[in-house]
Amino acid sequence: MNTPKERILLVENDPEISDLISRQTLKPLGYVVEVVSAANSAIQEASRFAPDVILANLNLPGLSGKDLLVALNSQGVEVPIIVIAPKGMESDVIQAFRLGATDFLYWPIREAEVVSAVERVLRQVRSRREREVLARQLNHTNQELQKRVRELTTIFAIGKAVITAPDQQSLFNKIMEGATFVSEADSGWLLVREERGKAFILRACRNVPKDILSRVNQPWDDGLSSLVALSGESLTITGEALKRFKVSQLGESALVVPLKTKKEVIGLLVVVRKASQPFSSSNQALLEAVADYASISLVNTRLFKALEERVSLLQSAANTAVFDEQIEEELFNKSVTELQAPLKVINENLNLLRNRETGRLNSEQSTALGVIQEKLKSISEIAEAMQSMTGRQEKQQGNRTDLNNMIHHALQRLQPVARQGGVTLSAELPDKKQMVLADESQLSKVLEGLLSNAIKYSLQGGSVSVRTDKPNEATVRVSIQDKGVGIDPKRLPLIFKQPAQEGARSTERFGGVGISLPLIHEIITKHGGKIWVESQLGQGTTFYFTLQPISDV
């Protein structure tokens, strides 16, 4: 018994031809064949039967085969059509091809010719369907890749926040945003164990009711996290099993991940979904990566707090010392020796975190711990300097800069220069702040340099515009466009390598006030960005540069 294959619709009013093609030729090969005798019936049957191929006689009563082609095209029926015509109707066959026919058969016809034509057309149909399937698979794969990129970008942003967040609460809030994002959860919270107790304190939460939000910085037990605090292992629970716990009031699926140092649970990260959809292993792995960053943050805070307390004690001892110089020096040296002990403990703990048996630290996390160890080395040097009673405290400048604010200030400073040259300045910026990683002073010089260049080479009555956009999540792009004289194409390859010489552009109506383009290139490059230029003589120039945004997560 043959397995049914593709569907074929035969439009033929001659019983002899219908019998030859349908009963004698195609059906024995396993094809599902439907026969209609008129074009109007074929139009209705094409929608109902959904054939893979249509065979139609051009000499049909009433509506002809060519009329059928026109009707099917007008209704958007994309089915390959093989037309059947007696010899001598070559011109009609050509017209049928123009109307969308795929192949043709001349009558009288042999069975082998019918099979050959049908198989030839079906190979094209199968090939097209395979391409469509591959295209759908490729689109799905691309969507998954984009999702993974967003997740990794979020985790990377959290890793950077561990060493750049202005305060611990801001870091906890970012961790919760990232945790709910990578786990695809609706809500969540972070619990941190008391340093001198066993209770867990609610430190941050996201998308929770007001009664839970009001308990931030207070002890709180959600009824489920205590199990993970005892086991030290991640737990996912869904459906009926969750209804035994208070968490079920917020959703039907929960995932709890411990924050650990060595084998000690120092915190708990909880996320919840409203729907009864279990968290996947991928969700759990990503949330555990976020938990590792949170663990590093907590360990850092506790170690540095202990260090600060010890330093405070040392400072107090130094201020209140009333002994003579010899006794004071001896006491101070002993205090510095004691300071080395906690530094050694801190280094040992950090090394343990970098080589922890769980193996969940990635390269970015290891790099963050390396930075902390470098800072501890600096503290050791400070301790040694304390022996000579000389202490210095350096203030590290932050690198969070509001790009929109910088652009507005640059435009205000250059307005007098622009008015002098009859040039209009404008900016198209988003309403929301755009925080970037940049030195405020250097970025200010870059903007003033590029704007002054644009004004300098603009014509009377011209305009200079500044725009920003985000071509991707990891990049902010700034463009500064003028409608001026443009740049000589021979000059473009050297524009960031050599300072502009006299006559580098065809028109310069007044002097500039900004730094040189090579210096601008060096500043942007050191910030991890790129800078390039597009220009046409007589039509204007656009400078582009990119910076790294500071994620909200």
Secondary structure as GFF3:
##gff-version 3
##sequence-region A 1 553
A	DSSP	beta_strand	7	11	.	.	.	ID=ss1
A	DSSP	alpha_helix	15	18	.	.	.	ID=ss2
A	DSSP	pi_helix	19	26	.	.	.	ID=ss3
A	DSSP	three_ten_helix	27	29	.	.	.	ID=ss4
A	DSSP	beta_strand	32	36	.	.	.	ID=ss5
A	DSSP	alpha_helix	39	49	.	.	.	ID=ss6
A	DSSP	beta_strand	53	57	.	.	.	ID=ss7
A	DSSP	alpha_helix	65	74	.	.	.	ID=ss8
A	DSSP	beta_strand	81	86	.	.	.	ID=ss9
A	DSSP	alpha_helix	90	98	.	.	.	ID=ss10
A	DSSP	beta_strand	103	107	.	.	.	ID=ss11
A	DSSP	alpha_helix	111	164	.	.	.	ID=ss12
A	DSSP	alpha_helix	168	182	.	.	.	ID=ss13
A	DSSP	beta_strand	187	193	.	.	.	ID=ss14
A	DSSP	beta_strand	200	206	.	.	.	ID=ss15
A	DSSP	alpha_helix	210	213	.	.	.	ID=ss16
A	DSSP	alpha_helix	225	231	.	.	.	ID=ss17
A	DSSP	beta_strand	235	238	.	.	.	ID=ss18
A	DSSP	three_ten_helix	239	244	.	.	.	ID=ss19
A	DSSP	three_ten_helix	246	249	.	.	.	ID=ss20
A	DSSP	beta_strand	253	261	.	.	.	ID=ss21
A	DSSP	beta_strand	264	273	.	.	.	ID=ss22
A	DSSP	alpha_helix	281	320	.	.	.	ID=ss23
A	DSSP	alpha_helix	325	354	.	.	.	ID=ss24
A	DSSP	alpha_helix	363	386	.	.	.	ID=ss25
A	DSSP	beta_strand	400	402	.	.	.	ID=ss26
A	DSSP	alpha_helix	403	420	.	.	.	ID=ss27
A	DSSP	beta_strand	424	428	.	.	.	ID=ss28
A	DSSP	beta_strand	435	437	.	.	.	ID=ss29
A	DSSP	alpha_helix	440	456	.	.	.	ID=ss30
A	DSSP	beta_strand	463	472	.	.	.	ID=ss31
A	DSSP	beta_strand	475	482	.	.	.	ID=ss32
A	DSSP	three_ten_helix	492	494	.	.	.	ID=ss33
A	DSSP	alpha_helix	517	526	.	.	.	ID=ss34
A	DSSP	beta_strand	531	536	.	.	.	ID=ss35
A	DSSP	beta_strand	540	547	.	.	.	ID=ss36
###
